[in-house]
């Protein structure tokens, strides 16, 4: 059965018209300490997993100054520098952490300029292949924003200036609405957009459509819904048929959902990393009917950019409850 809603599982994407990268990337946020603060407990293990990702064929890495802050970029620099032309690190600027570890958007030009320079220092490189500006389009409000009156022309314009100075090669945006994407493209070419998108959360579908139309990479963050997809019913049958974990099938579906998509699953486990990379092999083996069934898990027509679906919220709450129930309790006195 042929479906007009499925696509061939192209194995690579020409990012920015320059970098031919495999369409399974690696998200590095989990290589920080608890709460995405500080260094991980196993620093050597974090360095090893980054190198193992390259050995498995990963060429696209996602990171941000706010991870740590800065500690994850420093680990990437230690593990992978000097970078060859095949390795693309996409780094997000325009976000910071508050005194209690809270996430803040900070669109001031001076912050963006400083964060680009810091990232180059931490990554041990002279130029960023891809730098994203973190926006607020996928948030319910602008709580946590610093200098929220800064026009996009000024914040994004700072990245344009840094590109002209040879510090940045391609520019992306993260947390964008379709309107923001169109406005950004009037300022500069956009190579990639990073928004939430997974089986249970289709909030970024409008931006995905625009990326497909204009041949822009769409990089979904939380591609596995923060680990809540393992027991999703629609994944079980194709996982059994292909003898694969359900999470691998979820990534394979993302590859089939659109040729613009480059998922960036993160893990500190070598075995999970191998399972994630295997999604590229399994994507062509999903039948069109399986892809249609998985796509139908959520109603994309009613997805809202600033809101997770009820199903996604419930799954995350359920996973959180399981984690809390299995956490060791302190001994009684």
N, C-alpha and C positions, 0 to 999 in steps of 0.2 A: 504494500500500500504506500503510495507516494503522498507526502504531506508538504504543503507550501509553507508550513511553519517551522520546518527543520532545515538545517544547512549542512553542507559537507564539513567534516571535521578537519579543516586546514590545519596543518601542524605548526605553522609559523605565522608571524605577523611582521610586516615591514613598518616598524615603529618610527614615526616621524619621517617616513620616506627614506630612512637611512639605515636603521639597525634591523636586521633580520633575526628576530628572537623566537625561540620556541614558545608556544602558547601556554605553558605551565611555568609560572614564575614562583618566587619564594618571598613570603612576607616575613619580615624580621622582628616584628614587635615582641614576639614571645622570647626573644633572646635577651630580654632585660630582666631585672629582678621583680619581685612581687609588686603589683600595682603599676607595672611598667616604669619602675623607679630603680635606678642603680644598676649594678652588674648582676648577672645571673649567678647562682651558686656555683655552677660548673662552667667557668670561663673557657677552659680548654675544650670542653664538650661543645660549647657554642661555636668556637673557631673551627672545630672539626666538622660540625654539621654544615657550615657554610662552604667549606672546601668539598665536602661530600656532594653537596648540591651541584657544584660545578662538574664534578666527576660524573654525575648522573645526567648531565646535559642541560641543567638550568643555566640560563643566561640573563634572566631579568630578575632583579632583586628590588624589593620595595622597603623603604625605610623613612625615617623622619628625625629631625633634630629633637623633637619632643620625646622620643623614646629614650628614656634614661634619666633626664635628658642627656643626649649626646653619646651615652655609653654604647648604644647599639652601633652607631656610625663608627665609633672607635674600634669596635670588634670587627666590623666589616673591613675597615682599613687594615687591621692586623692580619686578617685571614686572607684577603684577596688582592691587596695592592702588591705590585703595580698592576693596574687593570689593562687588559688588552682590548681591542676594539669590539670584541664579541660580547663583553660583559657590560650590561647596562644597569646602573643603579639609579632608580627613581627616588628622589629625596623630597620630602614635603617640608615647606617652610610656611611661615604665617601662623603657626600654632606654638604655644608654650605651655608650661605647667605652673600652677599657682603654688602658694606656700603649703597647701595641704595635698598637693599632688593633683589638683583638679585640672581639667583640660580647658585651655583658653585659646580663643582665636585672637591673633594679634596681627593686624594688617598694616601696621605702620611701616613706611618705607625703610626707616632706619633698622627696624627689627628684621625685615626681609634681607636687607643687605648684610647685616651682621650674621644672620643664620646661614646664608649662602657661604660666606667666608669661613664660618666655623665648620660647616659640613665638608668643605674642601680640605681643611686642615685635618679633621677627624678621619676622613676617608683616604687621606694621603694621596690626593690627586690635584691636578691643576684646573680641571674642568668637569662640570657636572653634565653627563649625557642627557639627563632629564631632571628638571626641578619643577615640582608642583607648587602652586599657591593654594593653601587651604582656605576654603570659603565656608559659608554657613548655610548654603541652600538646602541641605538635607537635615537641618535642625528645626525644631519647632519654634525656636525663638533665637535671639542673639545673646542669650545669657552667657556670660564669660567672655564677651568680646571686648577687646581693648582698642580704643580709638575707632569705634564703630562707624564714625562718620567719614573715614578715609575712602575716597572714591576708588573704584576698581581701576580706573585709568592711572591712578598714582601707585597703588600696590602692585598691580600687574606690570605697570610701566617700569617699575624698579627692576623686575626680572628682565624686561626688554633691554634696559640699559646694561645689565650685567651680561646678557648675551652678546651685546655689541662690544663689550669689554673682553670677551673671550672666556668668561667664567662659567657660562651656561650654554649648552648647545641646543636643547629643545625645552619648551615650556609646556607644562600641563596645569590642570586645575583639579581640585579635589573638593567634594561636597558641593557640587554645582547643580543649579537648576537649568532647564533648557534655555531660559531667558539669559541666565548668567553666561552660559556657553556661547550663545550668539553674541552677547555684548563683548565677551573676551575675544572672540574671533575677529571682531572689528578692530581690536587693538593689536593682535599678534596671531600668527598661526598657532594652533593648539595641537600638540602631538598626542596627548592622552588625557582622559578624564577618569578620576577615581571616585566612585560612589558605591553605596551599599547595593548589593544585589546577590541573591542566592535563591534556592528553591522555595524558601518560606518568606522571603522579603523581596518583592519586586519593585520597591520604591524608586529605583533608578531607571525604570523601563523607558521613560520619556527621553532621558539623556542618552540611553543606549540607542534608541532609534535615531537620534541626531548623529551619534558617532558612526553608526552604520552608513548613514547617508553620506557623510563627509569623510569616510575612511580614517576616522580617529580611533585610536586604541581605547577600549573601555576596560578599566581595571577594577573589578569588583572587590571591595574589601569586605571582610567577614564572609568569604565565599562558602564556608561550611557552617554559617550561622552560629559561630562560636561553639562548635562541637555539639549542636543539638539535633543533628540530622541522622544519627546512627540508627534510630528505630523507626524512621519514617516509612510507613507501609508501602508507598509507591516505589521505594528504592529496593525493597527486599527481593522481589522477583528477578529484576535484572542483575542484582548482585549475586544471587544464587546461580543464575544461568551462566554468568561470566566468571564465577568463582572469584569474586572480588569483594572488598569491604564496601559497605553502603556509601561511605564518604568518598571513595574513589569514583563510584557511579555518579554521585552528586557533582563532582568536578567534571566528569565526562559529559554530563548533561549541559553544564555551562559552556563547554567547548562546542557542543552541538547547537546550543541556543542561538549563538550568533558568531560569525567569523571575526567580529571586532573584539571579542572578549579574551582577556588574558587574566585568568585567575591567579591569585597570589596566596595560596594556603601557607600557613606558617606552622612549624613544628620544631621541637627540640629532639625528636626521636628519629634515628636513622631509618627504622622500619616504616614509620609513618611517611617519612619523606619519599621512600621508594614507592609506597602505595599512591601517594599524590602524583608523582611523576608518571606512574603507570596509566593514569587517566587519559593521557594523550594517545596511548595505544588502544585503549578500550573505547574511546569515543566513536570511532567509525563502526564499531561492532554493536552499538546500540541500534535497535530497530527504530524505524520512524514511529511506529505505534508506541514504543517505550518512551521515546522523546516526547510525543504528544501527551502521554499520560503524566509524565513528570511535569511538563509545562502547565498542565491543567490543575496541579496541586494548589496553585494560587491564581486568583482572578487578576490578571495584569491590567485589565481594562479599568479597574477601580483602585489601582495602587496609588498611594499618595506619597510624594517625595519626602515629606517631613514626618512621616509616621510609619513605624513598623506595623506589619499586619498583625491581627489578633493571634493568628496561628504561630507567628514567629515569637511574639511576646510570651505566649503561653509555653512554648518550647523552651525558651531561655529561662523562664521562671522554674519550670520543671527540672531543668538541668542544674540550676542553682540549688534547688532543694535537695537533689540527690547528692550534690557535692557537700552541702552542709551536713547531711545525715551521715555521710561516711567519714567526715573529718574526725580525727581522734580527739577525745575530750580530755581536759586536764585532770590529773589524778586528784581525788578528794583528800583533804587533810585528815 
